[in-house]
């Protein structure tokens, strides 16, 4: 009985972390799907989202506001607005001028942007870990066996629900809205979409903004869940999310979701049953294995040679 | 007029030094290498604050052999690659004495360069035993070793008669070294080690580890590493209702753990060098720090101060600026310093250095643990 509870606890841990990987992975996958480049600065956008949320929360606290829903809404809005503008600006400054050149050029530009943003936050906010105040404490308890209790914290539930809501909205947006349809058109054939009167520049900007907004949501959630942020926060998370995107099939939005969850669960099961030391070994071996047998990732479509 | 006379005097003494050390210098450069930025920058602050104070006070008292000490400060970010870069920079600057580095993993590669280039290095903070085990002539420290700190922690835990203990580390030279020492001490004491495993430094998610600790039902968790990770582990453990007591080495004992862990830091056990700033004979020095608005209570402030002082006293004792002669002076002499009486063994380790167990509190203060 205890073993079963332990398994479910690790599953919950894995799904929580996995859903935030998925939120970040969306940004990678959408950008790749549309312009075929990997936006390495995306992890930094997520980190900036977390910092902005923290600044907003601290600001509200100094004003003496303690009503939790208001704090969360304001922090979320600030994070989304700042990150989205950042995502837009990054595309405008670093990617658009080099779009259409050799594919390595935007890649290097993205890596440069990532280093720039990281160091910018280093200088502006200091390099120390900054603690998030504990806003949402407590958890639901289920079943108990030999002193071990399954716990599902309010924070974890919030992460699940928020991720689910964001994913649903995004899917509806892509499949139903005008911009969504334009996005799909641009991802199928950028040149053709342009000829048919779609403002592709605007659509590409929109993609960056949407990805950045989701990353900001993840930044707020994870900052609160873990309780601290530092300027390197985005780098590792970005790497994991990128892995999740590739695992699920880069360019595919459901793939990013699936990849994130698989990666999160694989990590938590490895540290739960083997050892934390093997966490990254196992998850990256899994990635290589999947890519060996299915080079396009789990839900990726095979690339059709365009003639 | 006055300055030109001074310049003449320094020029003369410099040309004497030129013959002795084979290098022209009107001043004695002391390299201070530690993290100014990065996740453990607060320890770097302690190192820089202590070294600067020592340099100021020694210069105010007339310098060393009539020459001024000049600090050359470099940032190694506690990153081994960066440490090698800044070590080479110090070589190029013509520095002959270095106070640093801080993180053991940085000190080790940097010390290879210093030894090759004939630079004397005193680390005020690196506790990994390997650093002084390579037969180097110019490597010293003003801090104890993991092999001294580990047993203190292990014996403390063993004395509480726990049933099971978990030992976790960050897979880095410092953290894993000390965690291994603690595990071995506990094993010798007949305590069951329920788990011994590493985490990745820089990770944020420790929910799986915490669940594992909870299931293992341990009484004590020893963590070898630094505060950013332990702070998160404490916080996440508190949320998951883990009731084990946590303990860590001096790398976790600073106020930043409170910003990360919040209330969960209450009751954390930490092995630290004794509070040098509480010693009676240091009160005048403590007052000097207070005057500058700096806090000398950090574990590495006074060891850094001592490192500079030892370099100065070593030069005077050897009556030479040659690092090799200074090194043999340090090995033969007995020095009265803010961290107590200093004597070196052949390897460059302190003959005696004490670690004390403290209990950490939610407000960032500490009290001796009983």
Interface residues (C-beta under 8 A of the other chain):
Chain A: X2 X6 X9 X10 X13 X14 X16 X17 X122 X126 X127 X128 X129 X130 X131 X133 X134 X137 X139 X147 X148 X149 X151 X153 X155 X222 X226 X227 X228 X230 X232 X233 X236 X237 X267 X268 X269 X271 X272 X275 X276 X277 X279 X280
Chain B: X37 X38 X39 X41 X42 X171 X197 X198 X199 X200 X202 X203 X204 X205 X207 X208 X209 X211 X212 X214 X215 X217 X227 X228 X231 X232 X235 X236 X239 X240 X241 X256 X258 X259 X260 X261 X262
